[in-house]
Amino acid sequence: MRFCRLLKKSIRFVLGPSGSSRTYLSTLRASRSLRPRVRSFLSSLPILFIATLFLLTFCALLVTPLSANAVPITVTDDLGRDVRFLKPPERIVSLAPGLTEILFSLGLDNRIVGVTDYCNFPPEALSKTRVGGLNANIEKILALHPDLVVGVAGLYQQENLTRFERFHIPYFVVDPASLEKIFETILVFGKIEGVNSTAADTVRQLRIRLDRVRQGVRPLPPTRLLYVVDKEPLISVGKGSYLADLIREAGGINIAGGLEKAYPMLSMEYVIQQNPQVIILAMDADRTLSDQEKRYWDRWSSLSAVRDGKIYKVDRDRLNRPGPRVMDGLEELARLLHPTIDFQSVR
């Protein structure tokens, strides 16, 4: 540091107070009283000037810390694409509510510039620019000048991804089809955005809560349940969905768990045959059954869940969004299936 300061003083002396080497040298050369060794010094000034610049650059490298994110990284998304990042993206558009919640949970509020019409949590998401629903408005996205668009595989048609490529919009697609994939998505976003420690801590806290649920339900008998994603037509959860993981972790037996489709359509004949003990309606935040909903299910009085009055509504946003709040949904689901469970006593 001291050497660099001395070097800068020497340059100011050689160039003169005005900073103009040409004016200063012209004045010196015009003088007839210059001694021979001064003329020799002047003839070597170009070389000295270049050497000085080199040394100043070297000093700057010594005293300037390298950014932790200066090294480019390449990350493979769930479409099998290798996506290269020269630096952490600073203008992100999220095309899925669960991904928006992940980004906010990592403290990336200021980097999010656009979200979908469905992104309503956390409340700060409501202040972000809306870019449409499942069919994102490409013009709105372009106007935001994003350096990254994130989306969920299967929610968007290939033509939308092709449009991103046509307009040279970087995009990264994930497929959080299991609890582990949700954790992996959080870690991948942390890597891309240079917040690895925050992402690792978030996943660590989620795993602690998951382990508590596992310990709490382990000694209890499993409960057969029907998980209703939509009522008309009746859509439930099959293989290939993280919701199947949640049901199993909560101590439930999913009556549609043997079906291949992630979200199969069920007939009431199938439901009556399986005879669920509990029916979970993933609807809105209102937990109270409306009179219309009661009349609908009372028609199927042969079902154990209907006879025993075990039809429950849950906040679909907590369960149906693959993000950090799924653990809130898992704990609620476990309590509905096993009312005696006490997570506070589990360590």
HELIX and SHEET records of a PDB file:
HELIX    1   1 ARG A    2  LEU A   15  1                                  14    
HELIX    2   2 SER A   21  ALA A   30  1                                  10    
HELIX    3   3 PRO A   36  SER A   43  1                                   8    
HELIX    4   4 LEU A   45  VAL A   63  1                                  19    
HELIX    5   5 PRO A   97  SER A  105  1                                   9    
HELIX    6   6 ASP A  109  ARG A  111  5                                   3    
HELIX    7   7 PRO A  123  SER A  127  5                                   5    
HELIX    8   8 ILE A  138  ALA A  143  1                                   6    
HELIX    9   9 GLN A  158  ARG A  166  1                                   9    
HELIX   10  10 LEU A  179  GLU A  193  1                                  15    
HELIX   11  11 ASN A  196  VAL A  217  1                                  22    
HELIX   12  12 TYR A  242  GLU A  249  1                                   8    
HELIX   13  13 MET A  268  GLN A  274  1                                   7    
HELIX   14  14 ASP A  291  ASP A  298  1                                   8    
HELIX   15  15 SER A  304  ARG A  307  1                                   4    
HELIX   16  16 ARG A  316  LEU A  319  1                                   4    
HELIX   17  17 VAL A  326  LEU A  337  1                                  12    
HELIX   18  18 PHE A  343  SER A  345  5                                   3    
SHEET    1   A 2 ILE A  73  THR A  76  0                                        
SHEET    2   A 2 ASP A  82  PHE A  85 -1                                        
SHEET    1   B 5 THR A 129  ARG A 130  0                                        
SHEET    2   B 5 ILE A 112  VAL A 115  1                                        
SHEET    3   B 5 ILE A  92  SER A  94  1                                        
SHEET    4   B 5 LEU A 148  VAL A 152  1                                        
SHEET    5   B 5 TYR A 171  VAL A 174  1                                        
SHEET    1   C 4 GLY A 252  ASN A 254  0                                        
SHEET    2   C 4 THR A 223  VAL A 228  1                                        
SHEET    3   C 4 VAL A 278  MET A 283  1                                        
SHEET    4   C 4 ILE A 311  ASP A 315  1                                        
END                                                                             
